[in-house]
Amino acid sequence: MIRSAIVQNKVVRALIRREMKFNLRELNTKRKFFYPLAEPTYGEREVLSALNSMTTYSTTMWDKVKEFEKMFGDKYGGEAVMVNSGSSADLLISFAISEKSGGSLPPGSEILVPSVTWPTHLWSLIMAGFKVKLIDIDPNTLNFDLEHVKRNISKDTRGIFIVHLLGNMGDMRGLTKLCKEKNLVLMEDCCEALGSKFDGEYAGTFGIASSFSFFFSHHLVTMEGGIILTKDNDFAKRCRLLRAHGWDREVSDPAVSAESDIDTRYKFVAWGFNLRPTELQAGFGIEQIKKIDQFQEFRDENAAELEGSINRNSKFLSTMQVSNDVRCSWFAFPIIVNEKAPFSRKQLANFLDQNGIESRPVVAGNLAKQPATKQFPEVTFGALPGADYIHQQGLYIGIHPTTKRNNLKKVVQLLNNYCDQW
Ligand SMILES: Cc1ncc(COP(=O)(O)O)c(C=O)c1O
């Protein structure tokens, strides 16, 4: 392996450290929000790793990707296939379950998806040729409503691709039982739930495969990036093929390939995309995964502090309920304005904005209401009262994996002051 002197150099390291510290301070003084949705969590080690990849001319998918996949799979329980985003992870799962890529579901099969999720979760299934029925969420947990799932299973339903929204989890015991009884393929979008557990088991280990995102605001950051986790070797193999052109070089035994009349250096055995991550992203991942448990502890502490304020103001506000079975790895902190509150969600959002607290709707709100969804007859839905409620009454603010207690105290103070004035 080529050695990079740059990453060993004390002067370079000190320069990077100083520059990052200075720029972070600059960022903090110039930005509009004193409490933004997300804060940088990477440091000198991630940057040095990226530099090392660049100065040794090893930037495209190679050893660091393999190393990070191994670390991730060992920690969270399965085989991991890294890709360039969480959306790409959703896309590959959707294609890998399809008969056209060697999976079990025929095109046109109906898959159930919760109506409050990130749009690419939904588009992935449509792009892979499936029909999607949106199901309602429980407005208390923001996650799938098991009773609604049961009511919506038809003779055409072949699978369910749930999301663990904002790190919370629904009744996984009930859902896995139902999927077994009805012979449904279960998939999990864990892009907001790295580290969450149900009954002691990690999110992402209940179905055939799960997706994770490593975007800037997520639990673990690789700039852009994502990963698929599965316990099914054949599924992982299909994802590896789909990730890189359908090219067999990552998955085939060369001795077998050599018997083919195709030049084995360029042998394509499936259709595919190019959704490969870079070594720079994997280098970030390798450093970040070492810190992930500490990040999660900080997130827990910060969520508890915000929950305290919601309890104090429970006449007007609530947050999501986490059942005793769930160990929630908080992605963000939802605030639901009670319907009977004297102020609207919009008024609260404006107040937060004017006072330096960045907020967003609860993910995309009710996806059935988004203009893009209306373009696709493959997406069907009935009444979605839980999703409608969250669409109208919900927003979220950030949960940071750092201990900026003063910032958080200021957020709590502002929330309390706002509620007290009504
Ligand atoms: C639930 C969910 N699924 C998928 C994604 C897509 O991830 P990415 O932004 O890495 O493409 C996100 C992104 O925020 C998400 O929240």
The ligand as an SDF file (V2000), in Angstrom:
LIG
                    3D

 16 16  0  0  0  0  0  0  0  0999 V2000
  -36.5470    8.1650    5.8110 C   0  0  0  0  0  0  0  0  0  0  0  0
  -35.5500    8.5360    4.7610 C   0  0  0  0  0  0  0  0  0  0  0  0
  -35.3550    7.7120    3.7180 N   0  0  0  0  0  0  0  0  0  0  0  0
  -34.4620    8.0010    2.7530 C   0  0  0  0  0  0  0  0  0  0  0  0
  -33.7120    9.1600    2.8000 C   0  0  0  0  0  0  0  0  0  0  0  0
  -32.7480    9.4490    1.6980 C   0  0  0  0  0  0  0  0  0  0  0  0
  -31.4330    9.5550    2.1330 O   0  0  0  0  0  0  0  0  0  0  0  0
  -30.3690   10.4230    1.3100 P   0  0  0  0  0  0  0  0  0  0  0  0
  -30.6270   11.8600    1.6100 O   0  0  0  0  0  0  0  0  0  0  0  0
  -29.0500    9.9680    1.8280 O   0  0  0  0  0  0  0  0  0  0  0  0
  -30.5620   10.1120   -0.1280 O   0  0  0  0  0  0  0  0  0  0  0  0
  -33.8850   10.0570    3.8550 C   0  0  0  0  0  0  0  0  0  0  0  0
  -33.1260   11.3060    3.8920 C   0  0  0  0  0  0  0  0  0  0  0  0
  -33.2260   12.1500    4.7250 O   0  0  0  0  0  0  0  0  0  0  0  0
  -34.8280    9.7470    4.8640 C   0  0  0  0  0  0  0  0  0  0  0  0
  -35.0360   10.5740    5.8950 O   0  0  0  0  0  0  0  0  0  0  0  0
  1  2  1  0
  2  3  1  0
  2 15  2  0
  3  4  2  0
  4  5  1  0
  5  6  1  0
  5 12  2  0
  6  7  1  0
  7  8  1  0
  8  9  2  0
  8 10  1  0
  8 11  1  0
 12 13  1  0
 12 15  1  0
 13 14  2  0
 15 16  1  0
M  END
$$$$
